[in-house]
Amino acid sequence: MIHAKVHELKKVFRVHYLISKSAKEPHVKFSHKLLLFYAVECGLKVLLLQKIRGSTTEAFMLHRELKDKLNGKNGHNIKYILSYLGYGHFKLPSLSCMNGSSAPPSEYNQIWRYGIEVDFESEKRIIEELWEIVEWINRRI
C-alpha cells in the first residue's frame, strides 16, 4: 500500500469534487460518479486523520481500532469511516446490479469503474447521498 499525506488527500479531494461537479448529467457519466466516490473517500480519510492526529494514511495501519478496518478492500469502506467519525446517519444501501450482483458501499467504486448496469433510482439516491457527504466534508476541511 502506498501512503498519502493529509495535504495530498485534501488536494485530490478538491480535484475529484470539482471534476464531478462539472458533469452536466452526473447520473449518466460513470467517470464522474467514480470521481465523486473517490472525493468522498479522500475527504473522509482527511477527517479521519485529523481525528486520530495522523499525518499519513500509514497511521491507519498503526491505529489499534482502524488497522483491520481500513486495509485492502476495506480501504474503500466509506460507510465505516462515516460511522467512526460519528456521522453514520446516511443509508448508503447496497446497490443492486442488473447482472444479479449487489455492491455494498465499499464496492460502489467497482460499479462505476467497470460501468456495471444498476437500478437507476437506487443509484440516483446513492449519488444524492454522496453529494450530501461531500458538502459535509467540504465544511470541515
Order of alpha helices (4+ residues) and beta strands (2+ residues): alpha-alpha-alpha-alpha-beta-beta-alpha-alpha
